[in-house]
Amino acid sequence: MSLRRLLVSIFYYRNLIQLAQDEYQLIYLAIKDNIYETFFLRKSIEAVVKLNQINLLIVNMEGEEIIKWID
């Protein structure tokens, strides 16, 4: 995943939160576990996620299970 794709995802995530704020209290951005481990653990990406207050849901797609919830 590139930084550009991350920023686009954040843009859509933020718009979704604004549009759905009356209907949903929390919205999570689902991330494949291998993408989380190789991309989202970088210090710069962690800073962007924290700055934008993005809730993450880490998912193992093969096992169809939630690995971690991060608020």
C-alpha positions as CSV (number, residue, x, y, z in Angstrom):
1,M,0.0,0.0,0.0
2,S,1.4,3.4,-0.9
3,L,1.1,6.6,1.1
4,R,-1.2,8.0,-1.6
5,R,-3.6,5.1,-1.2
6,L,-3.5,5.5,2.5
7,L,-4.4,9.2,2.2
8,V,-7.2,8.5,-0.2
9,S,-8.5,5.9,2.2
10,I,-8.3,8.4,5.1
11,F,-10.2,10.9,3.0
12,Y,-13.1,8.5,2.3
13,Y,-13.0,7.3,5.9
14,R,-13.3,10.9,7.2
15,N,-16.2,11.6,4.8
16,L,-18.0,8.4,5.9
17,I,-17.7,9.4,9.5
18,Q,-19.1,12.8,8.9
19,L,-22.0,11.4,6.8
20,A,-22.8,8.6,9.2
21,Q,-22.1,10.3,12.6
22,D,-25.8,10.3,13.6
23,E,-26.3,6.6,12.7
24,Y,-23.0,5.1,13.9
25,Q,-20.9,5.9,17.0
26,L,-17.7,4.2,15.9
27,I,-16.4,3.3,12.4
28,Y,-13.4,1.1,11.8
29,L,-11.1,0.9,8.8
30,A,-10.6,-2.8,8.1
31,I,-7.0,-3.7,7.2
32,K,-5.6,-7.1,6.2
33,D,-3.1,-8.4,8.8
34,N,-0.2,-8.6,6.4
35,I,-0.7,-5.0,5.2
36,Y,-0.9,-3.9,8.9
37,E,2.3,-5.6,9.7
38,T,4.3,-4.4,6.6
39,F,2.8,-0.9,6.3
40,F,0.8,0.4,9.2
41,L,3.5,-0.3,11.8
42,R,5.9,2.3,10.2
43,K,6.3,5.3,12.5
44,S,5.2,7.8,9.9
45,I,2.0,5.8,9.2
46,E,1.3,5.3,12.9
47,A,1.5,9.1,13.2
48,V,-0.9,9.7,10.4
49,V,-3.4,7.2,11.8
50,K,-3.1,8.7,15.3
51,L,-3.3,12.3,14.0
52,N,-6.5,11.5,12.1
53,Q,-8.0,9.4,14.9
54,I,-8.6,6.4,12.7
55,N,-9.9,3.3,14.3
56,L,-8.4,0.1,12.8
57,L,-9.8,-3.4,12.5
58,I,-7.0,-5.9,11.7
59,V,-8.4,-8.9,9.9
60,N,-6.9,-12.3,8.9
61,M,-8.7,-12.8,5.5
62,E,-7.7,-16.4,5.1
63,G,-8.9,-17.5,8.5
64,E,-11.8,-15.0,8.3
65,E,-11.1,-13.7,11.8
66,I,-10.6,-10.4,13.5
67,I,-7.0,-10.2,14.9
68,K,-7.1,-6.8,16.7
69,W,-9.3,-3.8,17.3
70,I,-7.4,-0.5,17.6
71,D,-9.1,2.7,18.7
